Amino acid sequence: MYGKLTGYEKNGQLVTIHYEKQDMTLHVLTPEIINVFVPFYTKEHRSKAIEGNKELPTTFRIEEISQTGRENCIMLTTDVLVCKAYDNGMIDFYDKAGNLLCADYRQKRIPRFELQESFIEFIKQEGHEVDMAGSMDYPVQCVKELDEKDCIYGLGDKTGVLNKRYYEYENWNSDIPDPHEDCFKSLYKSIPFFITLKENGVYGIFYDNTFKSYFNFGKENNSYYSFGSDNGNLDYYFIGGNSMPDILANYTYLTGRMPLPQKWTLGYHQSRWGYDSEETFRTLAAKLKECRIPCDALHFDIDYMDHYKVFTWNKERFTDARTLLSDLKAQGIKAVTIIDPGVKVEKDYNMYEEGMKNGYYAKAPDGSVYVNAVWPGDAVYPDFGNPKVRDWWGSHLEFYTDLGVNGVWNDMNEPASFNGPLPNDVIFTDEDRPSTHGEMHNVYGHNMAKATYEGWKKLTGKRPFVITRACYSGSQKYTTAWTGDNQSLWTHLRMAIPQQCNLGLSGMAFVGTDIGGFGADTTPELLARWVEVGCFSPLFRNHCAKGNMNQEPWLFGEDVLNIYRKYVELRYSLLPYFYDLCRVCEKTGLPVIRPLVLHYENDKNVRNLNDEFLVGEQLLVAPVVEQGAVKRMVYLPEGIWYDYWTNKEYMGNQYYLTDAPLDTCPIFVKAGSILPKAPAQMYVGEIENPELILDVYPGCGSYTHYQDNGEDFAYLDGAYNEYLFENKGNGNLSITRVHEGYRDYPDIKINYIS
Ligand code: MIG
């Protein structure tokens, strides 16, 4: 396809490699990030994930290397990476010390197994599916070498285990109501970023292509992996660094980081599809207080709307939404409303009419407005890739802000459709040029989130709280996410851990699962175990489907209610810690929930650890995710750890069998930790200016704590406090305020753990 290397041209940090048939560019963005680009589809990148110019002034050397008997190559050397371009578009990356990190695969592809046509027909008879997609060639594609020990992480919300080695996936945002199984190739989100952890080294690849894409991580053959797409450019970023956190910092430098959320969004949220009247919400608020379950938000699912028309409120069942919301707020409870993209086709409905008049909906290839169906029946699809449509949608959010709504939950934005999938040739817009569904599908949710974030920010001046189901790389700048329609199954509780860890490794740090499970019916035990995991998710929400058993915590007996309360209270006590972790994420891209491998990448025991996770660096959670289990094996990595409940000391690098009766989620605190905590509250802000409590663990360590008003953007102008706590061991803690810009705590109580 490329032919022989014929030379190169350097233009600033952009190097064009000339081949006989097809040029390729290598763009040195930073010493650690090099972009590889071949303009198969458009001349420019047209990234939806990366905004602004990310090139940092970087010095690098470029040499043409020709040795007799060996292939010529062009070699680029930064302070961190070496990139060599050879004949036929082959590109290899090395670290500074000359260790090979990633090489293009040059041999003939050999699928591990090939089926004969006749046999395929034979086994299909009973309904077995035969899927050969994994070993196909795609119009845009890269095949890279794999080492025996390579592990692969990231790729967003995919099902299955933490380490994606030996599995294949597809990026095509999909709303599939069947129980999400490990064999699913795609779910709601498309995040074409992964980290390859080698025996000796680590790198990341961000493959910025929004068309339907395919990833095969050694399933086809153990000695190579591939990524490719149906269309678009070959456009990927090779990301180097010393460690997994470095790679993540670089990826989020490119695609952006989660901005600090409002503090209340880290509280508990109660939801259900089917809460359909003013009375229901008032009763819920009362019941939460009666059962002493702290709560910050109630979610309004599609039932609040008039005939499922977005930007409307059902006047019969909610005679006075404004008063309802202000009464809830008086009790500390905020309202989050669902908004779907599909707009009902209905004469005189303002959203429909306005959008039609302005040409804001996606069109069929013949130029007529494209109609499919969702909840309201026939519906049209706002063309969110068009900046005018985003502005229009964003300004209409005033309907919600004016009533006192505090956050938006974007659903169905894959986009979902009831009358079959949208054809690939439906016409959408990509900013200033016409595009197609095939190109814009995977960024539909992303652009809807962007519209929502920007509109909400303009209207309220507060940090917007947006939740989305579908997204693309970079969506973390605009929205939080939940993992969609899981089910009340133990397998789905188990999946919640690697899924959230991989989302975090893909830049999406503010995530959560539907606690208790969305579809199917939960059990008392499952709900109890789920809240023990869910209370550590940044998005802490119990939600379930209409048509299933109700799932509020008080419906499963006194014991379960007490367990539930224990973990909601645990979350509220740890809110300062969660808030600090959000601040860390905003600065570094490190997620809140982290797989152990992120901090202990040299420890082989954690590379495939699916049922434990870290919250920040200080807490290790080893929940029970097996029905009936009351003990579990816990692996603790190097160092000394303390049982959160008993303070018992454990040496790391070992496995332990721990007690875990139904009311106990095993949690361990790293030696030297300083855990910032808050006094009990029924909602964030119940106590006007709460004291800070510091649990100080044996050992040495330091910790940076952040404090601000938890609501708006004043912190960007310095309205915040930052404290440095230093634990020097033996009951010796120093506190320094390193930045002063906000009111101080009335008191800081120190609690030495021994
Ligand atoms: O499945 O709005 O994932 O959370 O409750 C139907 C109703 C559409 C899907 C979402 C779910 C929500 C439901 N929606």
Boltz pocket constraint, residues with backbone or C-beta under 6 A from the ligand:
constraints:
  - pocket:
      binder: B
      contacts: [[A, 272], [A, 273], [A, 301], [A, 302], [A, 338], [A, 411], [A, 412], [A, 469], [A, 484], [A, 485], [A, 518], [A, 543], [A, 544], [A, 545]]
      max_distance: 6.0
